[in-house]
Amino acid sequence: MNKVVLFLLAIVASLSLEAQINTPAPSPSSKLIQMVGLTEVVVDYSRPSMRGRTVFGDLVPYGKLWRTGANAFTKITFDTDVTIAGKELKAGSYAVFSKPGEKNWDVIFYTESEGWGTPSKWDESKVAATATVPVYPIEMPIETFTITIDDVTSTGANLGIMWENVYVGVPFEVPTDKTVMSSIDKVLSGPGANDYYAAAVYYSSEGKDIKKAKEWMEIAMSMTEDPAYWQLRQQSLILAKSGDKKGAIDIAKKSLSKAKEAGNADYVKMNEDSLKEWGAK
């Protein structure tokens, strides 16, 4: 009888462990992704709702540090450097804190981007930028806290924050022109050493015109101040395929020496095997 009771209790315990009630989060998480020019901007945040409460000046006191959302830090990530309030922020992630006021907000970008609520100890050295922006009233109430990327152009946008009857926008600039001009200069100045090297290796590995591969590799090496052992290895293979065994041996010896210096046993063996195959002395 005791065994039966224990068995039934075990079943009940198992069922209670497996049973889980899923309920919606009071402040659901949200993720916003927006391209601004050539910069990807990602905002991760939680979205509380008013639920009949007075928000600013009550639920969110004026002049006090706020997480700008709910739950974990509101986080914004830029994949290029950007400029906010005249300060350059390096590519990366930042927490977005704010101090709401009746007429203006201070919106703070903080380098410590992971955490819950607000920092237990505020570190002023982690403030990357602070933007003071005006409050714009909204006639239609916004029930759920919302972050947007507004007024998007190729050179910048506004980080929009709105809730209850308030909107604030933090302008930021992205380095689109600098990136495009750099790309134009690079392309118009012609291919670089890496381009010639990649083309040569591809032609050789795919059995295409080996003379052209040899020509491109010679250009690549002439543009490279200190070729690495793996680059020299590819050059030696191309020379061998083109019929220049003497040149292949000379380059393979250089590759072997550098591979030994780097402690790369794989390249040491590959070069030694090739030198033996090509009849090196």
ZADRENKE-673364 format. One line per field, with one value per residue: x, y, z of N, C-alpha, C in turn. Coordinates in nm, 4 decimals. Atoms other than C-alpha are relative to their C-alpha. Layout:
nx <- [X  ...]
ny <- [Y  ...]
nz <- [Z  ...]
cax <- [X  ...]
cay <- [Y  ...]
caz <- [Z  ...]
cx <- [X  ...]
cy <- [Y  ...]
cz <- [Z  ...]
***
This chain:
nx <- [0.0834  -0.0900  -0.0644  0.0988  0.0126  -0.1220  0.0026  0.0965  -0.0588  -0.1055  0.0667  0.0527  -0.1146  -0.0505  0.0942  -0.0074  -0.1232  0.0131  0.1052  -0.0424  0.0987  -0.0611  0.0772  -0.0722  -0.0803  0.0611  -0.0758  -0.0632  -0.1239  0.0126  -0.1274  0.0139  -0.1182  0.0176  -0.1178  -0.0093  -0.1138  -0.0663  -0.0146  0.1112  0.0327  0.0855  0.0441  0.0634  0.0606  0.1282  0.1045  0.1080  0.1212  0.0500  0.1005  0.0736  -0.0884  -0.0679  -0.1382  -0.1075  0.0257  0.0562  -0.0649  -0.1376  -0.0165  -0.0835  -0.1338  -0.0614  -0.0521  0.0973  -0.0580  0.0572  0.0704  0.0244  -0.0814  -0.1438  -0.0393  0.0282  -0.1321  -0.0089  -0.1250  -0.0377  -0.1104  -0.1060  -0.0055  0.1059  -0.0179  0.1177  -0.0247  -0.1351  -0.1001  -0.0079  0.0140  -0.0569  0.0908  0.0192  0.1286  0.0106  0.1279  0.0635  0.0686  0.0517  0.0556  0.1114  0.0436  0.1238  -0.0267  -0.1164  -0.0545  -0.1389  -0.0097  -0.1391  -0.0514  -0.0872  -0.0767  0.0371  0.1275  0.0732  0.0373  0.1435  0.0407  -0.1035  -0.1214  -0.0001  -0.0977  -0.0178  -0.1398  0.0026  -0.0981  0.0632  0.0922  -0.0604  0.0592  0.1277  0.0712  0.1151  0.0935  0.1281  0.1200  0.1089  0.1247  0.0762  0.1429  0.0540  -0.0817  -0.0724  0.0204  -0.1168  -0.1298  -0.0454  -0.1217  0.0005  -0.1066  0.0791  -0.0653  -0.1197  -0.0648  -0.1228  -0.1057  0.0381  0.1398  0.0335  0.0446  0.1235  0.0507  0.1334  0.0882  0.1033  0.0278  -0.1309  -0.0983  -0.1310  -0.0810  -0.1440  -0.0624  -0.1349  -0.0568  -0.0770  -0.1091  0.0255  -0.0826  -0.1379  -0.0099  0.0161  -0.1172  -0.1111  0.0248  -0.0233  -0.1445  -0.0633  0.0348  -0.0527  -0.1463  -0.0380  -0.0065  -0.1128  -0.0766  0.0899  0.0824  -0.0834  -0.0322  0.1194  0.0257  -0.1033  0.0264  0.1207  -0.0340  -0.0835  0.0754  0.1066  -0.0569  0.0135  -0.1234  -0.1043  -0.0880  0.0653  -0.0120  -0.1386  -0.0143  0.0698  -0.0696  -0.1202  0.0441  0.0397  -0.1197  -0.0732  0.0734  0.0022  -0.1309  -0.0565  0.0946  0.0074  -0.0378  0.1079  0.0019  -0.1142  0.0360  0.0844  -0.0821  -0.0850  0.0836  0.0323  -0.1222  -0.0201  0.0989  -0.0348  -0.1195  -0.1200  -0.0362  -0.1058  0.0642  0.0854  -0.0869  -0.0505  0.1080  0.0387  -0.0993  0.0341  0.1206  -0.0401  -0.0714  0.0955  0.0895  -0.0741  -0.0037  0.1346  0.0340  0.1134  -0.0494  0.0683  -0.0635  -0.1364  0.0077  0.0432  -0.1129  -0.1035  0.0483  -0.0066  -0.1416  -0.0465  0.0658  -0.0562  -0.1414  -0.0842  -0.1204]
ny <- [-0.1204  -0.1144  -0.0142  -0.0592  -0.1410  -0.0677  -0.0060  -0.1046  -0.1286  -0.0290  -0.0445  -0.1345  -0.0914  -0.0138  -0.0840  -0.1374  -0.0580  -0.0237  -0.0982  -0.1378  -0.0940  -0.1116  -0.1240  -0.1069  -0.0902  -0.1326  -0.0931  0.0900  -0.0457  -0.0393  -0.0226  -0.0877  -0.0010  -0.1010  -0.0495  -0.1449  -0.0052  0.1308  0.0415  0.0743  -0.0403  0.0996  -0.0400  0.1057  -0.0633  0.0532  -0.0985  -0.0092  -0.0720  -0.0924  0.0689  -0.0953  -0.0742  -0.1199  0.0450  -0.0961  -0.0788  0.0874  0.1306  -0.0363  -0.1346  -0.0967  -0.0244  0.1222  0.0909  0.1013  0.0992  -0.0260  0.1224  0.0852  0.1214  -0.0171  -0.1253  -0.0224  0.0064  -0.0368  0.0486  -0.0557  0.0783  -0.0933  -0.1151  -0.0993  -0.1236  -0.0424  -0.1219  -0.0470  0.0963  0.1224  0.1274  0.1091  0.1099  0.0872  -0.0058  -0.0969  -0.0093  -0.1312  -0.0486  -0.1344  -0.0762  -0.0759  -0.1239  -0.0497  -0.0684  0.0616  0.1256  0.0379  0.1398  0.0355  0.1222  0.0531  0.1086  0.1287  0.0217  0.1150  -0.0164  -0.0012  -0.1231  -0.1015  0.0443  -0.0182  -0.1060  -0.0748  -0.0300  -0.1091  0.0278  0.0866  -0.0793  -0.0266  -0.1236  -0.0413  -0.0927  -0.0676  -0.0170  -0.0552  0.0836  -0.0358  0.0647  0.0786  -0.0091  0.1355  0.0691  0.1212  0.0929  0.0845  -0.0650  0.0304  -0.0608  0.0014  -0.0692  -0.0905  -0.0988  0.0683  -0.0446  0.0764  -0.0473  -0.0004  0.0243  -0.0308  0.1067  -0.0512  0.0619  -0.0548  0.0704  -0.0855  -0.1091  -0.0638  0.0497  -0.0655  0.0592  -0.0244  0.0120  0.0562  -0.0021  0.1186  -0.0412  0.0546  -0.0645  0.0439  0.1393  0.0062  -0.0608  0.0936  0.1095  -0.0524  -0.0171  0.1318  0.0655  -0.0743  0.0068  0.1300  0.1115  0.0041  0.1248  0.1097  0.0321  0.0762  0.1283  0.0853  0.0379  0.0961  0.1276  0.0572  0.0493  0.1197  0.1101  0.0422  0.0483  -0.0979  -0.0457  -0.0034  -0.1138  -0.1165  0.0156  -0.0333  -0.1451  -0.0675  0.0275  -0.0826  -0.1367  0.0006  0.0058  -0.1269  -0.0996  0.0448  -0.0313  0.1171  0.1098  0.1043  0.1334  0.0608  -0.0666  0.0539  0.1382  -0.0037  -0.0442  0.1113  0.0974  -0.0556  0.0078  0.1407  0.0337  -0.0680  0.0634  -0.0643  0.0758  -0.0702  -0.1091  0.0600  0.0465  -0.1176  -0.0582  0.0985  -0.0068  -0.1185  0.0346  0.0962  -0.0720  -0.0814  0.0915  0.0466  -0.1119  -0.0143  0.1230  0.0652  0.1312  0.0426  -0.0633  0.0544  0.1310  -0.0172  -0.0535  0.1040  0.1000  -0.0578  -0.0137  0.1348  0.0363  -0.0789  0.0340  -0.1008  0.0503]
nz <- [0.0000  -0.0076  0.1303  0.0916  -0.0381  0.0428  0.1471  0.0371  -0.0374  0.0978  0.1236  -0.0257  -0.0065  0.1362  0.0753  -0.0504  0.0512  0.1432  0.0260  -0.0102  0.0500  0.0710  -0.0030  0.0707  -0.0824  -0.0157  0.0857  0.0965  0.0625  0.1396  0.0683  0.1161  0.0862  0.1027  0.0708  0.0173  0.0909  0.0044  -0.1402  -0.0582  -0.1365  -0.0646  -0.1336  -0.0790  -0.1169  -0.0453  0.0262  -0.0987  0.0410  -0.1027  -0.0820  -0.0821  -0.0889  0.0468  0.0179  -0.0267  -0.1194  -0.1031  0.0161  0.0353  -0.0581  0.0709  -0.0518  -0.0532  0.1019  0.0412  0.0905  0.1325  0.0362  -0.1163  -0.0118  0.0234  0.0635  0.1417  0.0647  0.1410  0.0587  0.1292  0.0564  0.0379  -0.0886  0.0224  -0.0756  -0.0759  -0.0784  0.0266  -0.0461  0.0794  -0.0700  0.0775  0.0297  -0.1154  -0.0700  -0.1089  -0.0695  0.0161  -0.1195  0.0201  -0.1109  0.0571  -0.0612  0.0603  0.1266  0.0654  -0.0526  0.0225  0.0433  -0.0301  0.0623  -0.1058  0.0614  -0.0618  0.0692  -0.0538  -0.1393  -0.0302  -0.0675  0.0171  -0.0695  -0.1456  -0.0234  0.1242  0.0306  0.0980  0.1058  0.0996  0.0808  0.1305  0.0517  -0.0577  0.0867  -0.0608  0.1118  -0.0454  -0.0056  0.0901  -0.0444  0.0977  -0.0320  -0.0174  -0.1009  0.0382  -0.1111  -0.0238  0.0221  0.1344  0.0537  0.1462  0.0728  0.0824  0.0877  0.0484  0.1227  0.0229  -0.0895  -0.1397  -0.0360  -0.1389  -0.0895  -0.0556  -0.1230  -0.0271  -0.0937  -0.0571  0.0935  0.0152  0.0978  0.0089  0.1064  -0.0125  0.1314  0.0093  0.1345  0.0377  0.0897  0.1337  0.1023  -0.0203  0.0433  0.1462  0.0645  -0.0168  0.0936  0.1354  0.0170  0.0077  0.1270  0.1132  -0.0002  0.0545  -0.0947  -0.0920  -0.0081  -0.0366  0.1172  0.0942  -0.0638  0.0029  0.1394  0.0401  -0.0668  0.0605  0.1339  -0.0152  -0.0608  0.0900  0.1254  0.1081  0.0641  -0.1013  0.0293  -0.0576  -0.1446  -0.0341  0.0176  -0.1093  -0.1256  -0.0011  -0.0330  -0.1417  -0.0832  0.0139  -0.0778  -0.1392  -0.0570  -0.0678  0.0228  -0.1020  0.0497  0.0778  0.1304  0.0749  0.0343  0.1196  0.1131  0.0425  0.0706  0.1318  0.0800  0.0373  0.1029  0.1255  0.0540  -0.0534  -0.1201  -0.0739  -0.0729  -0.1020  -0.1086  -0.0711  -0.0800  -0.1016  -0.1072  -0.0797  -0.0735  -0.1026  -0.1048  -0.0756  -0.0708  -0.1176  -0.0940  -0.0561  -0.0707  0.0654  0.0433  0.1226  0.1160  0.0073  0.0670  0.1392  0.0763  0.0101  0.0966  0.1350  0.0363  0.0347  0.1259  0.1094  0.0145  -0.0602  -0.0654]
cax <- [0.0000  0.2806  0.4459  0.1252  0.0918  0.4536  0.4085  0.1003  0.2788  0.5691  0.3298  0.1632  0.5009  0.6136  0.2998  0.3339  0.6917  0.5945  0.2883  0.3716  0.1365  0.2456  0.1277  0.2113  0.4834  0.3511  0.6248  0.6984  1.0410  1.0878  1.3650  1.3929  1.6328  1.6825  1.9386  2.0431  2.2615  2.5129  2.4803  2.2665  2.0951  1.9429  1.7363  1.6493  1.4005  1.0912  0.7540  0.5491  0.1918  0.0077  -0.2828  -0.4650  -0.1607  -0.0113  0.3354  0.5568  0.5830  0.4402  0.5249  0.8382  0.9444  1.0851  1.4576  1.5287  1.7339  1.5089  1.5932  1.3932  1.1666  1.1275  1.3134  1.6697  1.8663  1.7326  2.0190  2.1101  2.3758  2.5497  2.7680  2.9664  3.0831  2.8093  2.7864  2.5417  2.5302  2.8614  3.0369  3.1606  3.0411  3.2425  3.0635  2.9143  2.6335  2.5171  2.2498  1.9999  1.9082  1.7167  1.6145  1.2683  1.1592  0.8461  1.0106  1.3359  1.4874  1.8481  1.9073  2.2247  2.4256  2.6141  2.8930  2.7796  2.5016  2.4012  2.2075  1.8686  1.6854  1.9445  2.3077  2.3432  2.6460  2.6521  2.9919  3.0251  3.3272  3.0928  2.8794  2.9605  2.7226  2.4321  2.1747  1.9336  1.6231  1.2880  0.9568  0.6871  0.3299  0.1177  -0.2585  -0.3364  -0.2236  0.0343  -0.0687  0.2487  0.6023  0.7539  1.0996  1.1319  1.3950  1.2441  1.3294  1.5739  1.8143  2.1379  2.3357  2.1341  1.8036  1.6264  1.6006  1.2364  1.0946  0.7215  0.4750  0.1606  0.1360  0.5094  0.7598  1.1325  1.3770  1.7542  1.9278  2.2323  2.4622  2.6181  2.9417  2.7811  2.9696  3.3043  3.2383  3.1212  3.4110  3.6584  3.4979  3.5060  3.8723  3.9622  3.7772  3.8899  4.2515  4.2495  4.2770  4.5022  4.7441  4.4697  4.2583  4.5434  4.6347  4.2777  4.2373  4.5655  4.4814  4.1351  4.2716  4.5282  4.2909  4.0233  4.2632  4.2251  4.4951  4.8065  5.0079  4.7544  4.7590  5.1392  5.1214  4.8672  5.0597  5.3777  5.1870  5.0395  5.3813  5.5345  5.2659  5.3179  5.5974  5.6463  5.4619  5.3450  5.4399  5.0940  5.1133  5.4573  5.3264  5.0571  5.3083  5.5388  5.2516  5.1574  5.5192  5.5420  5.2198  5.3509  5.6636  5.9048  6.0402  6.3499  6.1372  5.8967  6.1842  6.3284  5.9905  5.9072  6.2320  6.1305  5.7879  5.9474  6.1768  5.8890  5.6660  5.9390  5.9697  5.5919  5.5903  5.3348  5.4080  5.1493  5.3110  5.6577  5.5565  5.3756  5.6780  5.9208  5.7046  5.6861  6.0611  6.1262  5.8771  6.0373  6.3878  6.5260  6.8763]
cay <- [0.0000  0.2388  0.1696  0.2594  0.5852  0.6760  0.5975  0.8238  1.1021  1.0756  1.1110  1.4164  1.5762  1.5093  1.6671  1.9731  2.0241  1.9986  2.2227  2.5873  2.8786  3.1296  3.4851  3.7992  4.0281  4.3560  4.5402  4.3304  4.3487  4.5045  4.5305  4.8098  4.7824  5.0745  5.1589  5.5234  5.5883  5.3027  5.2632  4.9953  5.1159  4.8588  4.9476  4.6814  4.7929  4.7047  4.8783  4.9628  5.0928  5.3723  5.1578  5.4636  5.6048  5.9517  5.8951  6.2020  6.3907  6.0920  5.7381  5.8833  6.1776  6.4917  6.5434  6.1837  5.9290  5.6934  5.3756  5.5086  5.2068  4.9126  4.6063  4.5849  4.8847  5.0265  4.9580  5.1201  4.9746  5.1490  4.9534  5.2657  5.5683  5.8321  6.1866  6.2925  6.6390  6.7223  6.4184  6.1193  5.7827  5.4857  5.1955  4.9716  4.9487  5.2103  5.2216  5.5055  5.6802  6.0025  6.2728  6.3860  6.7426  6.9432  7.1422  6.9553  6.6108  6.5125  6.1927  6.0140  5.7550  5.5326  5.2932  5.0238  4.8758  4.5667  4.5820  4.6137  4.9279  5.2022  5.1611  5.1105  5.3401  5.6053  5.6473  5.9818  5.8538  5.6143  5.8951  5.9014  6.1858  6.3831  6.5546  6.8131  6.8120  6.9941  6.8318  6.8322  6.7713  6.5113  6.5586  6.1896  5.9930  5.7186  5.4249  5.2175  5.3528  5.3738  5.4378  5.5265  5.6285  5.9353  6.1810  5.9387  6.0833  5.9496  6.1474  6.1130  6.0708  6.1348  5.8841  5.9412  5.8720  5.9029  5.8086  5.9509  6.2946  6.3640  6.3303  6.4053  6.3476  6.3129  6.3961  6.1923  6.1969  5.9039  5.9097  5.8204  6.0752  5.9800  5.6109  5.6653  5.8967  5.6464  5.3719  5.5891  5.6759  5.3112  5.1852  5.4645  5.4322  5.0765  4.7317  4.6817  4.4071  4.1963  4.2186  4.1007  3.8269  3.6957  3.6975  3.5122  3.2432  3.1959  3.1599  2.9068  2.7006  2.6906  2.5894  2.9114  3.1083  3.0358  3.3040  3.5622  3.4212  3.4523  3.8111  3.9128  3.7439  3.9285  4.2582  4.1651  4.0809  4.4001  4.5965  4.4042  4.5317  4.2144  3.9132  3.6523  3.2859  3.1843  3.4450  3.3253  2.9698  3.0538  3.2376  2.9352  2.7080  2.9401  2.9590  2.5794  2.5458  2.7929  2.5803  2.8030  2.5430  2.7479  3.0488  2.8243  2.6763  3.0188  3.1471  2.8224  2.8529  3.2021  3.0743  2.7871  3.0220  3.2511  2.9568  2.8300  3.1745  3.1822  2.8289  2.7079  2.3364  2.2831  2.5331  2.4058  2.0551  2.1733  2.3745  2.0924  1.8469  2.0833  2.1531  1.7809  1.7321  2.0093  1.8681  2.1398  2.0972]
caz <- [0.0000  0.0906  -0.2439  -0.4291  -0.2357  -0.3022  -0.6713  -0.6931  -0.5074  -0.7499  -1.0454  -0.8905  -0.8182  -1.1749  -1.3194  -1.0943  -1.2112  -1.5765  -1.5470  -1.6141  -1.6545  -1.9160  -1.8650  -2.0636  -1.9304  -1.7835  -1.9751  -2.2846  -2.4447  -2.7858  -3.0427  -3.2988  -3.5933  -3.8288  -4.0969  -4.0887  -4.3892  -4.3687  -3.9895  -3.8276  -3.5110  -3.2728  -2.9658  -2.7060  -2.4409  -2.2396  -2.2850  -1.9748  -2.0135  -1.8285  -1.7027  -1.5723  -1.3950  -1.4228  -1.5641  -1.5730  -1.2482  -1.0582  -1.1694  -1.3294  -1.1068  -1.2629  -1.2246  -1.1179  -1.3083  -1.5061  -1.6963  -1.9946  -2.0040  -1.7695  -1.6448  -1.7850  -1.9100  -2.2329  -2.4747  -2.8055  -3.0358  -3.3265  -3.5682  -3.6632  -3.4714  -3.4297  -3.2989  -3.0267  -2.8739  -3.0371  -2.8896  -3.0866  -2.9574  -3.0716  -3.2358  -2.9682  -2.7132  -2.4641  -2.1967  -2.2409  -1.9149  -1.8793  -1.6355  -1.7468  -1.6791  -1.7537  -2.0337  -2.1079  -2.0680  -2.0185  -2.2161  -2.1120  -2.3072  -2.0620  -2.1580  -1.9121  -2.1259  -1.9258  -1.6020  -1.4361  -1.3327  -1.2818  -1.1709  -0.7954  -0.8120  -1.0812  -1.2525  -1.4279  -1.6232  -1.8043  -1.9458  -2.3171  -2.4036  -2.2583  -2.4773  -2.3369  -2.5563  -2.5397  -2.4525  -2.7210  -2.6002  -2.7808  -2.8024  -2.8401  -2.5320  -2.5866  -2.3673  -2.4104  -2.3807  -2.7283  -2.8740  -3.2417  -3.4946  -3.6622  -3.9403  -4.0999  -4.3569  -4.5019  -4.2441  -3.9246  -3.7416  -3.4115  -3.1301  -3.0394  -2.6915  -2.6289  -2.3593  -2.2036  -2.3718  -2.4199  -2.7055  -2.6945  -2.9787  -2.9540  -3.2829  -3.3822  -3.6829  -3.8682  -4.0749  -4.4086  -4.6163  -4.4632  -4.5295  -4.8874  -4.9738  -4.8329  -5.0423  -5.3549  -5.3024  -5.2501  -5.5577  -5.7886  -5.6801  -5.8111  -5.6527  -5.3522  -5.2563  -5.0966  -5.4135  -5.6360  -5.3868  -5.3622  -5.7413  -5.7898  -5.5332  -5.6841  -6.0382  -5.9185  -5.7044  -5.9768  -6.2541  -6.4521  -6.6376  -6.4289  -6.6087  -6.5028  -6.1467  -6.1425  -6.2699  -6.0073  -5.7275  -5.8266  -5.8120  -5.4737  -5.3310  -5.4697  -5.2828  -4.9574  -4.7374  -4.5346  -4.6828  -4.4315  -4.4563  -4.5816  -4.8586  -4.9614  -4.9549  -5.2097  -5.4257  -5.4288  -5.5356  -5.8207  -5.9370  -5.9312  -6.1333  -6.3879  -6.4382  -6.2471  -6.0046  -5.9153  -5.8228  -5.6312  -5.4279  -5.3420  -5.2197  -5.0353  -4.8418  -4.7321  -4.6326  -4.4406  -4.2499  -4.1504  -4.0567  -3.8241  -3.6655  -3.6148  -3.4755  -3.7317  -3.7656  -4.0400  -4.2753  -4.1859  -4.2964  -4.6104  -4.7216  -4.6436  -4.8409  -5.1396  -5.1339  -5.1368  -5.4205  -5.6272  -5.5779  -5.3546  -5.2193]
cx <- [0.0870  0.0677  -0.0934  -0.0132  0.1213  0.0043  -0.0916  0.0538  0.1087  -0.0590  -0.0510  0.1125  0.0563  -0.0879  0.0086  0.1257  -0.0123  -0.1008  0.0538  -0.1078  0.0726  -0.0929  0.0797  0.0768  -0.0699  0.0662  0.0769  0.1247  -0.0237  0.1388  -0.0258  0.1306  -0.0252  0.1347  -0.0109  0.1243  0.0584  0.0205  -0.1238  -0.0162  -0.0986  -0.0338  -0.0718  -0.0570  -0.1296  -0.1031  -0.1105  -0.1193  -0.0507  -0.0943  -0.0690  0.0855  0.0467  0.1489  0.0995  -0.0389  -0.0579  0.0675  0.1472  0.0226  0.0866  0.1358  0.0711  0.0457  -0.1001  0.0659  -0.0480  -0.0674  -0.0314  0.0995  0.1488  0.0281  -0.0556  0.1344  -0.0106  0.1377  0.0186  0.1142  0.1064  0.0079  -0.1155  0.0320  -0.1314  0.0391  0.1441  0.1106  -0.0029  -0.0106  0.0561  -0.1058  -0.0088  -0.1352  0.0065  -0.1365  -0.0534  -0.0764  -0.0503  -0.0410  -0.1116  -0.0284  -0.1269  0.0245  0.1151  0.0348  0.1511  0.0014  0.1476  0.0357  0.1174  0.0707  -0.0262  -0.1413  -0.0820  -0.0312  -0.1507  -0.0334  0.0949  0.1225  -0.0074  0.0986  0.0285  0.1468  0.0028  0.0972  -0.0580  -0.1043  0.0689  -0.0519  -0.1299  -0.0625  -0.1181  -0.0958  -0.1351  -0.1120  -0.1032  -0.1264  -0.0691  -0.1464  -0.0606  0.0867  0.0617  -0.0049  0.1279  0.1279  0.0596  0.1288  -0.0023  0.1312  -0.0708  0.0876  0.1317  0.0488  0.1257  0.1106  -0.0390  -0.1476  -0.0228  -0.0359  -0.1226  -0.0446  -0.1366  -0.0818  -0.0942  -0.0325  0.1277  0.0815  0.1286  0.0800  0.1461  0.0643  0.1381  0.0430  0.0813  0.1011  -0.0158  0.0942  0.1455  0.0199  -0.0073  0.1227  0.1214  -0.0128  0.0278  0.1498  0.0699  -0.0247  0.0654  0.1519  0.0511  0.0088  0.1250  0.0668  -0.0909  -0.0884  0.0788  0.0320  -0.1189  -0.0299  0.0991  -0.0260  -0.1225  0.0303  0.0812  -0.0817  -0.1086  0.0507  -0.0175  0.1379  0.1114  0.0976  -0.0576  0.0088  0.1400  0.0223  -0.0632  0.0699  0.1270  -0.0345  -0.0348  0.1215  0.0813  -0.0654  -0.0030  0.1390  0.0673  -0.0956  0.0072  0.0300  -0.1102  -0.0135  0.1135  -0.0265  -0.0837  0.0793  0.0879  -0.0802  -0.0347  0.1218  0.0259  -0.0972  0.0336  0.1260  0.1297  0.0385  0.1068  -0.0596  -0.0867  0.0823  0.0505  -0.1074  -0.0422  0.0985  -0.0268  -0.1237  0.0319  0.0672  -0.0971  -0.0973  0.0677  0.0055  -0.1345  -0.0429  -0.1192  0.0471  -0.0637  0.0679  0.1459  -0.0023  -0.0384  0.1145  0.1106  -0.0406  0.0121  0.1439  0.0591  -0.0552  0.0639  0.1513  0.0954  0.1202  0.0369]
cy <- [0.1255  0.0259  0.0661  0.1491  0.0798  0.0178  0.1125  0.1381  0.0428  0.0516  0.1428  0.1028  0.0270  0.0917  0.1455  0.0693  0.0362  0.1098  0.1405  0.0881  0.1169  0.1199  0.1093  0.0888  0.1349  0.1057  -0.0830  0.0611  0.0301  0.0229  0.0792  -0.0018  0.0981  0.0348  0.1510  0.0257  -0.1389  -0.0562  -0.0761  0.0426  -0.1013  0.0492  -0.1185  0.0630  -0.0698  0.1124  -0.0036  0.0771  0.0854  -0.0706  0.0952  0.0848  0.1310  -0.0325  0.1066  0.0974  -0.0827  -0.1362  0.0166  0.1425  0.0900  0.0130  -0.1204  -0.0903  -0.1113  -0.0927  0.0172  -0.1262  -0.0776  -0.1152  0.0299  0.1379  0.0049  0.0146  0.0397  -0.0394  0.0624  -0.0834  0.0872  0.1064  0.0939  0.1241  0.0388  0.1186  0.0473  -0.0928  -0.1256  -0.1215  -0.1088  -0.1069  -0.0925  0.0221  0.0969  -0.0151  0.1416  0.0322  0.1416  0.0618  0.0865  0.1278  0.0481  0.0604  -0.0635  -0.1324  -0.0005  -0.1482  -0.0380  -0.1335  -0.0492  -0.1239  -0.1372  -0.0351  -0.1165  0.0223  0.0081  0.1293  0.1134  -0.0451  0.0277  0.1090  0.0674  0.0375  0.1029  -0.0249  -0.0889  0.0741  0.0367  0.1295  0.0269  0.1036  0.0585  0.0385  0.0489  -0.1031  0.0541  -0.0710  -0.0717  0.0046  -0.1367  -0.0764  -0.1285  -0.0957  -0.0744  0.0737  -0.0458  0.0749  -0.0163  0.0570  0.0850  0.0849  -0.0542  0.0625  -0.0842  0.0387  -0.0001  -0.0263  0.0506  -0.1282  0.0536  -0.0787  0.0607  -0.0923  0.1023  0.1104  0.0776  -0.0669  0.0800  -0.0720  0.0392  -0.0150  -0.0649  -0.0034  -0.1263  0.0382  -0.0515  0.0589  -0.0444  -0.1423  -0.0121  0.0567  -0.0905  -0.1158  0.0436  0.0119  -0.1339  -0.0656  0.0705  -0.0005  -0.1347  -0.1076  0.0061  -0.1362  -0.1187  -0.0426  -0.0844  -0.1389  -0.0952  -0.0483  -0.1062  -0.1380  -0.0674  -0.0594  -0.1289  -0.1186  -0.0535  -0.0435  0.0959  0.0404  0.0175  0.1142  0.1283  -0.0055  0.0392  0.1512  0.0755  -0.0215  0.0838  0.1452  0.0094  0.0023  0.1288  0.1113  -0.0332  0.0150  -0.1221  -0.1176  -0.1053  -0.1361  -0.0643  0.0658  -0.0529  -0.1437  -0.0043  0.0443  -0.1131  -0.1044  0.0481  -0.0053  -0.1430  -0.0407  0.0620  -0.0567  0.0588  -0.0671  0.0717  0.1139  -0.0525  -0.0437  0.1184  0.0583  -0.0956  0.0003  0.1201  -0.0273  -0.0948  0.0703  0.0799  -0.0872  -0.0547  0.1088  0.0154  -0.1230  -0.0724  -0.1315  -0.0462  0.0579  -0.0436  -0.1305  0.0148  0.0516  -0.1043  -0.1067  0.0519  0.0132  -0.1350  -0.0425  0.0729  -0.0185  0.1029  -0.0640  0.0875]
cz <- [0.0000  -0.1332  -0.1005  0.0278  -0.0458  -0.1498  -0.0475  0.0340  -0.0990  -0.1303  0.0157  0.0010  -0.1385  -0.0822  0.0437  -0.0485  -0.1474  -0.0307  0.0223  -0.0590  -0.0636  0.0037  -0.0710  0.0965  0.0121  -0.0878  -0.1026  -0.0638  -0.1478  -0.0580  -0.1275  -0.0778  -0.1138  -0.0639  -0.0122  -0.0838  -0.0139  0.1408  0.0464  0.1455  0.0573  0.1411  0.0650  0.1271  0.0383  0.0001  0.1062  -0.0570  0.1154  0.0975  0.0985  0.0917  -0.0637  -0.0065  0.0442  0.1110  0.1129  -0.0049  -0.0358  0.0503  -0.0877  0.0691  0.0581  -0.1151  -0.0279  -0.1008  -0.1445  -0.0546  0.1257  -0.0011  -0.0201  -0.0599  -0.1423  -0.0700  -0.1463  -0.0515  -0.1375  -0.0569  -0.0673  0.1090  -0.0349  0.0823  0.0653  0.0869  -0.0143  0.0436  -0.0858  0.0908  -0.0902  -0.0261  0.1202  0.0633  0.1180  0.0672  -0.0184  0.1285  -0.0274  0.1328  -0.0572  0.0791  -0.0683  -0.1370  -0.0783  0.0656  -0.0204  -0.0353  0.0001  -0.0654  0.0847  -0.0534  0.0617  -0.0478  0.0528  0.1469  0.0149  0.0744  -0.0341  0.0772  0.1497  0.0398  -0.1331  -0.0181  -0.1128  -0.1152  -0.1098  -0.0846  -0.1311  -0.0601  0.0740  -0.0924  0.0765  -0.1122  0.0519  -0.0029  -0.0988  0.0470  -0.1149  0.0406  0.0268  0.0989  -0.0559  0.1184  0.0355  -0.0372  -0.1330  -0.0330  -0.1515  -0.0532  -0.1050  -0.0910  -0.0558  -0.1302  -0.0191  0.0971  0.1476  0.0212  0.1415  0.0731  0.0726  0.1221  0.0274  0.0897  0.0606  -0.1014  -0.0325  -0.1105  0.0164  -0.1084  0.0153  -0.1378  0.0091  -0.1461  -0.0226  -0.1081  -0.1433  -0.1035  0.0100  -0.0518  -0.1508  -0.0706  0.0106  -0.0981  -0.1434  -0.0265  -0.0180  -0.1347  -0.1172  -0.0046  -0.0497  0.1056  0.0867  0.0006  0.0312  -0.1171  -0.0998  0.0554  -0.0084  -0.1411  -0.0465  0.0597  -0.0604  -0.1369  0.0089  0.0507  -0.0932  -0.1366  -0.1175  -0.0508  0.1035  -0.0245  0.0604  0.1533  0.0473  -0.0066  0.1171  0.1337  0.0095  0.0350  0.1482  0.0905  -0.0082  0.0820  0.1486  0.0603  0.0617  -0.0134  0.1104  -0.0614  -0.0822  -0.1384  -0.0882  -0.0426  -0.1271  -0.1228  -0.0515  -0.0780  -0.1404  -0.0917  -0.0466  -0.1097  -0.1339  -0.0641  0.0510  0.1312  0.0832  0.0834  0.1136  0.1200  0.0824  0.0933  0.1115  0.1163  0.0911  0.0864  0.1156  0.1175  0.0874  0.0793  0.1250  0.1069  0.0716  0.0798  -0.0588  -0.0623  -0.1297  -0.1229  -0.0146  -0.0774  -0.1468  -0.0872  -0.0177  -0.1011  -0.1424  -0.0465  -0.0407  -0.1360  -0.1186  -0.0164  0.0569  0.0693  0.1179]
***
